[in-house]
Amino acid sequence: MTSAVSFVPQALLITPAAVNKVRQLVAEEANPDLALRVYVTGGGCSGFQYGFDFAESITEGDTVIEEQGARFLLDELSYPYLAGSTVDYVEGLEGARFVIRNPNASTTCGCGSSFSI
C-alpha cells in the first residue's frame, strides 16, 4: 500500500527588512494588534495586483504568519496565488514600499505590482 504525499508550500516567506518595517509601523501606531494583510485583487496591467493593508483583526480563513514579533495575514482567496512568495520591504529611487517576489507568476508588469498566472 502506498500513500500519496502532497507538498504544501510555506504560506509566505518574510524578509528581515519586511519584519523590521512592520514592527516599526506597529510601534508608531502603538497598536500591538496590527498585522500586515497581504492580498491579491483583480486588475492591474497583468490581470492581478498585489495589495497591502494593516488589519486589527483576523478574519475566518486567514493564514497567520508570525516572524520575530511581526504578524502577516493572508486570506484564503489569495493563498493559492501567493503561496511560496517572498514579502520584502525595499527603499530605492521609486520610493519605499513592500514588494512581493512570486514564483507562481508567469508574467509581471514593469512596476512589479501586477502579475498573471
Secondary structure, 3 states (H helix, E strand, C coil): CCCCCCCCCCCEEECHHHHHHHHHHHHHHCCCCCEEEEEEEECCCCCEEEEEEEECCCCCCCEEEEECCEEEEECCCCHHHHCCEEEEEEEECCEEEEEEECCCCCEECCCCCEEEC
